[in-house]
Amino acid sequence: MKKTTSRNGFTLIELIIVMVILGIMAAVAVPKYLDSIANAEASAEDSVISAIRGGLKQAANNSLLANGRASWPTDPFDALSEKPVGHSDDNDLADTDGEWTFIDNGDGTGTITHQRADNSRYTWAYNSGVQEDDTASGDDTAIGTLGPRVKYNATAATEAPA
């Protein structure tokens, strides 16, 4: 009988080298992956805000045709034919992943809020402007404003520019 020995395998040093290479690749890939997620969420927010801006322009045009005065709705989400995924009417700061809310201050101003998957929150200041029914004559009617994205800082309970 012939005795055979098998030498089909990897040495310990070869396995260690492969593990080091995989570790280096992971160290490079993970931050890029996290950046791509943040960029995707920012792009999705930009898309929703662009839809709101377009809806507000259409609402102003409709108001101009119907009333002779261009005005925006009190709640900016009312200008959309379809609310974004995650929209909530709870009138509170967004507190779940993907949630969109509008906090109405009751005076024609408010804040649009959104929470990302990484639990960071962003806000946009909204002012519906002076509405036709705000004054007796309606001559003071003015289009509102929608501010830029601002990162919400919960620990300081203040807002800092994004």
C-alpha positions as CSV (number, residue, x, y, z in Angstrom):
1,M,0.0,0.0,0.0
2,K,1.1,3.5,-0.8
3,K,1.0,6.1,1.9
4,T,-0.2,9.6,0.8
5,T,-0.2,12.8,2.7
6,S,-2.3,15.8,1.7
7,R,-0.7,19.2,1.7
8,N,-3.8,21.0,0.3
9,G,-4.4,23.8,2.7
10,F,-3.3,27.3,3.8
11,T,-0.6,28.1,6.3
12,L,-1.3,30.2,9.3
13,I,0.7,33.1,7.9
14,E,-1.4,33.1,4.7
15,L,-4.6,33.2,6.7
16,I,-3.3,36.1,8.8
17,I,-2.3,38.1,5.7
18,V,-5.8,37.6,4.2
19,M,-7.4,38.7,7.4
20,V,-5.2,41.9,7.5
21,I,-6.1,42.6,3.9
22,L,-9.8,42.2,4.6
23,G,-9.5,44.4,7.7
24,I,-7.9,47.2,5.6
25,M,-10.6,46.9,3.0
26,A,-13.3,47.1,5.7
27,A,-11.6,50.2,7.3
28,V,-11.8,52.0,3.9
29,A,-15.2,50.8,2.8
30,V,-17.3,51.4,6.0
31,P,-16.8,55.2,6.1
32,K,-17.6,55.4,2.4
33,Y,-20.7,53.4,2.9
34,L,-21.8,55.6,5.8
35,D,-21.2,58.7,3.8
36,S,-23.3,57.4,0.9
37,I,-26.2,56.7,3.3
38,A,-26.0,60.3,4.6
39,N,-25.8,61.7,1.1
40,A,-28.8,59.5,0.0
41,E,-30.9,60.8,3.0
42,A,-29.9,64.4,2.2
43,S,-31.0,63.9,-1.4
44,A,-34.3,62.4,-0.3
45,E,-34.9,65.4,1.9
46,D,-34.0,67.8,-0.9
47,S,-36.6,65.9,-3.1
48,V,-39.3,66.3,-0.5
49,I,-38.5,70.0,0.1
50,S,-38.5,70.6,-3.7
51,A,-41.9,69.0,-4.0
52,I,-43.1,71.2,-1.2
53,R,-41.7,74.3,-2.9
54,G,-43.4,73.3,-6.2
55,G,-46.7,72.6,-4.4
56,L,-46.5,76.0,-2.7
57,K,-46.0,77.7,-6.0
58,Q,-49.0,75.9,-7.4
59,A,-51.1,76.8,-4.3
60,A,-50.1,80.4,-4.8
61,N,-51.2,80.3,-8.4
62,N,-54.4,78.6,-7.5
63,S,-55.1,81.3,-4.8
64,L,-54.2,84.0,-7.3
65,L,-56.8,82.7,-9.8
66,A,-59.5,82.1,-7.1
67,N,-59.0,85.1,-4.9
68,G,-57.0,87.6,-6.9
69,R,-54.2,87.2,-4.3
70,A,-51.3,84.7,-4.2
71,S,-51.0,83.1,-0.8
72,W,-49.6,79.9,0.8
73,P,-51.4,77.5,3.0
74,T,-50.7,77.5,6.8
75,D,-49.4,73.9,6.7
76,P,-46.9,73.4,3.8
77,F,-47.8,69.7,3.5
78,D,-51.3,70.8,2.5
79,A,-49.8,72.1,-0.8
80,L,-48.9,68.5,-1.8
81,S,-51.2,66.2,-3.6
82,E,-49.5,63.3,-1.9
83,K,-47.8,63.5,1.5
84,P,-44.3,62.1,1.8
85,V,-43.7,58.6,3.3
86,G,-43.5,59.0,7.0
87,H,-45.6,62.1,7.2
88,S,-47.2,62.6,10.6
89,D,-49.8,65.2,11.8
90,D,-48.7,65.0,15.5
91,N,-47.5,68.7,15.5
92,D,-44.4,67.7,17.3
93,L,-40.7,67.3,16.5
94,A,-40.0,64.2,14.3
95,D,-39.0,61.4,16.6
96,T,-39.0,58.2,14.5
97,D,-36.8,57.3,11.6
98,G,-38.1,58.8,8.3
99,E,-40.8,60.8,10.0
100,W,-41.9,64.2,8.5
101,T,-43.8,66.7,10.7
102,F,-44.9,70.3,10.7
103,I,-45.0,72.2,14.0
104,D,-47.6,75.0,13.6
105,N,-46.9,78.0,15.8
106,G,-50.4,79.2,15.3
107,D,-49.4,82.5,13.8
108,G,-48.7,81.5,10.2
109,T,-45.2,80.3,11.0
110,G,-43.9,76.9,11.9
111,T,-41.2,74.4,11.4
112,I,-40.9,71.4,9.1
113,T,-39.0,68.6,10.8
114,H,-37.5,65.3,9.6
115,Q,-35.6,62.5,11.4
116,R,-33.0,60.5,9.5
117,A,-32.2,56.8,10.1
118,D,-29.1,57.8,12.1
119,N,-31.5,59.7,14.5
120,S,-30.3,63.1,13.5
121,R,-33.0,65.7,13.0
122,Y,-33.2,68.5,10.5
123,T,-35.6,71.4,10.4
124,W,-36.8,74.1,7.9
125,A,-38.4,77.3,9.0
126,Y,-41.7,78.0,7.3
127,N,-43.7,81.2,7.1
128,S,-46.9,81.2,5.2
129,G,-46.8,84.9,4.7
130,V,-49.7,87.3,5.2
131,Q,-52.9,85.6,4.1
132,E,-55.9,87.3,2.5
133,D,-58.1,86.8,5.6
134,D,-55.4,88.2,8.0
135,T,-56.4,91.8,7.2
136,A,-59.7,93.5,6.6
137,S,-58.8,94.6,3.0
138,G,-56.5,91.8,1.9
139,D,-54.1,94.3,0.4
140,D,-51.3,93.2,2.6
141,T,-51.3,89.6,1.3
142,A,-47.7,88.4,0.7
143,I,-46.1,85.1,-0.2
144,G,-44.3,83.3,2.6
145,T,-40.8,81.8,2.9
146,L,-39.3,78.4,3.3
147,G,-35.9,78.5,5.0
148,P,-32.8,76.3,4.4
149,R,-32.1,72.9,6.1
150,V,-30.8,73.3,9.7
151,K,-29.5,70.5,11.8
152,Y,-31.4,70.3,15.1
153,N,-29.2,70.0,18.2
154,A,-31.2,68.2,20.9
155,T,-28.6,68.5,23.6
156,A,-28.4,72.2,23.4
157,A,-32.1,72.5,22.5
158,T,-31.0,75.0,19.8
159,E,-30.6,74.8,16.1
160,A,-27.2,75.0,14.3
161,P,-26.8,75.5,10.5
162,A,-26.3,72.2,8.6
